[in-house]
Amino acid sequence: MAPQQPIKVGILGATGTVGQRFIELLAPHPYFQIHALGASSRSAGQEYAKVTKWKLAIPIPESVRTMVVQPCEVAPFQDCGIVFSGLDHDVAGDIEAAFRKAELVVFSNAKNYRRDPMVPLMVPLVNPEHFPVVRYQQKQLGLQKGYILCNANCSTTAIVVPLKALEVKFGPLKRVMATTLQAISGAGYPGVSSLDILDNVVPYIGGEEEKIEWETSKILGGLLPGDEGFDLHAKNPLKVSAACNRVPVIDGHLACVSVEFAAEKKPSIDEVRAAFAEYTTEAQTLGCPSAPAQAIVLHDLPDRPQPRLDRDLHAGACVSVGRVRECNLFDVKFVCLLDNVRLGAATSSVMNAELAVEKGFL
Ligand SMILES: NC(=O)c1ccc[n+]([C@@H]2O[C@H](COP(=O)([O-])OP(=O)(O)OC[C@H]3O[C@@H](n4cnc5c(N)ncnc54)[C@H](OP(=O)(O)O)[C@@H]3O)[C@@H](O)[C@H]2O)c1
């Protein structure tokens, strides 16, 4: 249910690639109201439109054009019910910790706290049941209101949504192999130089393969009894191997995924397709404004999904899945696609915040 009063929100890193998507999503939001924008000292003190290299196809929303960008300090954000962070990881650690200490609720896109055993790593279309861990976090840190909640790496998000759909229907997974083809916007702005990426594929994205491998395990398992954080060393039966490539696409990460189920009895390809098509999440049933009508869009054409054609489906809030077929080495293989800056970043944070409202975690 929508709250009675609008909730004031702040955006850290508001001038960046993810920050701009936050503004696109939050300016027209039915109950979140942009109250403060933060960025580096290069931008602070100046009007948003003057310091931002705006890269979206829509104009900068009127409500933020002339807002003065603030330094990423607590004072200008003190009245915010939620602070969204699209900060560079070099600075996110200290800034987000300071905001939490000041009893602010931080929804972060940065990697700094993803491994923290007290911090949920939440993909809103996958594991909102991990929300109660924020109460444990508050208890451990002696806080009443403040907490940090992270969303996952963008390519992890693309993969973990279809994996969860399979797990819900057919039980635990045993092995997953994923090869990604990732868009250049995933590296922020200005990102990869045009001379490196045009007419080319770069078969290395620093730290990305490890992130997909361990993040998938935390998201799909490791929750301790009583919601008292995560055991990051839990023996998860699921083994993940990832290989990541940067390709000359602006937005939209594609992944080729092979899966082996733990159960002896393997589902048919038709059953796997049905599991994807039927997958429904709590964000949808609770009516979160940013939740897509379909969490997974299942494609029938043999050459889909494709970044340019399918990344805008459901306003970039869903995962597209196609080419579902048998695998000679594992059980099944498929291709999945997500908009890395929307569901892979800003949309996930906003949907997590909507879930926090619905589930009473604000
Ligand atoms: N791009 C993606 O697809 C994606 C997906 C998932 C997660 N992420 C994560 O989201 C975060 C932001 O990524 P991005 O792609 O949006 O990066 P970006 O385009 O480089 O933007 C970085 C933002 O951080 C601000 N910033 C830099 N140094 C700062 C400082 N010392 N103090 C305060 N603010 C500072 C910048 O402000 P100025 O403009 O003033 O420099 C800018 O607003 C990163 O942690 C990234 O790993 C990105």
The ligand as a MOL file (V3000), in Angstrom:
LIG
                    3D

  0  0  0     0  0            999 V3000
M  V30 BEGIN CTAB
M  V30 COUNTS 48 52 0 0 0
M  V30 BEGIN ATOM
M  V30 1 N 26.9870 1.3930 -14.5550 0
M  V30 2 C 26.4110 0.2390 -14.2270 0
M  V30 3 O 25.8450 -0.4840 -15.0860 0
M  V30 4 C 26.4100 -0.2330 -12.7940 0
M  V30 5 C 25.6300 -1.3510 -12.4770 0
M  V30 6 C 25.5960 -1.8130 -11.1630 0
M  V30 7 C 26.3340 -1.1600 -10.2020 0
M  V30 8 N 27.1120 -0.0840 -10.5260 0 CHG=1
M  V30 9 C 27.8540 0.5850 -9.4460 0
M  V30 10 O 27.2190 1.8410 -9.1900 0
M  V30 11 C 28.2000 2.8090 -8.7980 0
M  V30 12 C 28.1400 3.9930 -9.7440 0
M  V30 13 O 28.4710 3.5630 -11.0590 0
M  V30 14 P 28.3340 4.5380 -12.3140 0
M  V30 15 O 28.4620 3.6510 -13.4770 0
M  V30 16 O 27.1460 5.3880 -12.1550 0 CHG=-1
M  V30 17 O 29.6590 5.4540 -12.1380 0
M  V30 18 P 29.9340 6.9210 -12.7090 0
M  V30 19 O 29.1450 7.1820 -13.9410 0
M  V30 20 O 31.4160 7.0180 -12.7890 0
M  V30 21 O 29.3960 7.9060 -11.5360 0
M  V30 22 C 30.0810 8.0030 -10.2930 0
M  V30 23 C 29.3730 8.9780 -9.3520 0
M  V30 24 O 30.1450 9.0360 -8.1200 0
M  V30 25 C 30.4110 10.4230 -7.8200 0
M  V30 26 N 31.7110 10.5480 -7.1250 0
M  V30 27 C 32.9530 10.2350 -7.5870 0
M  V30 28 N 33.8920 10.5510 -6.6690 0
M  V30 29 C 33.2330 11.0850 -5.6130 0
M  V30 30 C 33.6460 11.5940 -4.3570 0
M  V30 31 N 34.9460 11.6600 -4.0050 0
M  V30 32 N 32.6970 12.0430 -3.4940 0
M  V30 33 C 31.3810 12.0000 -3.8190 0
M  V30 34 N 30.9200 11.5350 -5.0090 0
M  V30 35 C 31.8450 11.0750 -5.8850 0
M  V30 36 C 30.4700 11.1170 -9.1710 0
M  V30 37 O 30.2700 12.5200 -8.9890 0
M  V30 38 P 30.9540 13.6310 -9.9730 0
M  V30 39 O 30.1080 13.6760 -11.2260 0
M  V30 40 O 30.8500 14.8820 -9.1870 0
M  V30 41 O 32.3460 13.1810 -10.2400 0
M  V30 42 C 29.2980 10.4200 -9.8880 0
M  V30 43 O 28.0880 11.0020 -9.4820 0
M  V30 44 C 29.5570 2.0830 -8.8070 0
M  V30 45 O 29.8470 1.6670 -7.4970 0
M  V30 46 C 29.3140 0.9170 -9.7560 0
M  V30 47 O 30.1590 -0.1640 -9.5000 0
M  V30 48 C 27.1440 0.4090 -11.7990 0
M  V30 END ATOM
M  V30 BEGIN BOND
M  V30 1 1 1 2
M  V30 2 2 2 3
M  V30 3 1 2 4
M  V30 4 1 4 5
M  V30 5 2 4 48
M  V30 6 2 5 6
M  V30 7 1 6 7
M  V30 8 2 7 8
M  V30 9 1 8 9
M  V30 10 1 8 48
M  V30 11 1 9 10
M  V30 12 1 9 46
M  V30 13 1 10 11
M  V30 14 1 11 12
M  V30 15 1 11 44
M  V30 16 1 12 13
M  V30 17 1 13 14
M  V30 18 2 14 15
M  V30 19 1 14 16
M  V30 20 1 14 17
M  V30 21 1 17 18
M  V30 22 2 18 19
M  V30 23 1 18 20
M  V30 24 1 18 21
M  V30 25 1 21 22
M  V30 26 1 22 23
M  V30 27 1 23 24
M  V30 28 1 23 42
M  V30 29 1 24 25
M  V30 30 1 25 26
M  V30 31 1 25 36
M  V30 32 1 26 27
M  V30 33 1 26 35
M  V30 34 2 27 28
M  V30 35 1 28 29
M  V30 36 1 29 30
M  V30 37 2 29 35
M  V30 38 1 30 31
M  V30 39 2 30 32
M  V30 40 1 32 33
M  V30 41 2 33 34
M  V30 42 1 34 35
M  V30 43 1 36 37
M  V30 44 1 36 42
M  V30 45 1 37 38
M  V30 46 2 38 39
M  V30 47 1 38 40
M  V30 48 1 38 41
M  V30 49 1 42 43
M  V30 50 1 44 45
M  V30 51 1 44 46
M  V30 52 1 46 47
M  V30 END BOND
M  V30 END CTAB
M  END
